[in-house]
């Protein structure tokens, strides 16, 4: 049986239009990122993306011992089936593998489903950005440990048949 995590691919510049389409279906018009922004984000130092084509995506970046989720989007028809969680956990694991010990993100105070997802992944509030979004909504600044006790990535259990963590996707696009 194929798991959602097994269908995640590394996002490249060639995926910019697909990433933008997912983002457009997931965010209000004023918050949507086009293909040019997706390409720009993927070109940032330490940036990486993961995509489940036609369904969901996450862009993140890792610098030194910190990482941040730049955006995470799941198509409306795929919400609440574990794809968002798979994307988030894969991004957290990837950042940890790159040496990050902490991950940050911003989420709208009104986005209860996303806040619930992040809480279940051990993110806690460390700040608030007033009027962060174009419509004036505040953003909560959340942080999660990526290593050690309570973190996502302490010693990761490996799948003996594959020699890697079970949440690591089978198919990376290089």
Helices and strands as residue ranges (DSSP letters): G 5-7, E 9-10, G 13-15, H 16-26, G 29-31, H 35-42, E 47-52, E 56-63, E 66-74, G 76-78, H 83-97, E 102-108, H 112-120, E 124-129, E 139-145, E 158-159, E 164-165
